[in-house]
Amino acid sequence: MGLTETQGFTAVFEAIDTAWKTAAVEVLAREMLGGGYITVLIKGDVAAVRAAVDAGKAKVEGLGGLVAAKVIPNPRKVCCHFCRSRVSFLIGWFHF
């Protein structure tokens, strides 16, 4: 599982777009935290997630909107359940 936290819509959009263009990953959800902070959760095989998060991190750092980026290889199922239960909306609003 990969997490990228940004400040601002433009930064999160860039992070997601870059992740999708870099590797075969699935964007699970996004969490709006308030104050313009948004966290995106992605999943896929560990190498793909790492490549996607690293590429998104590099892109968003250039915009100045990166707060944090982390890859958690093979998280326990309870972590995934917690994350999904906290998500405000599914990522459907990014499908054009």
Helices and strands as residue ranges (DSSP letters): E 2-7, H 9-22, E 26-34, E 37-43, H 46-63, E 66-71, H 77-86, E 89-90, G 91-94
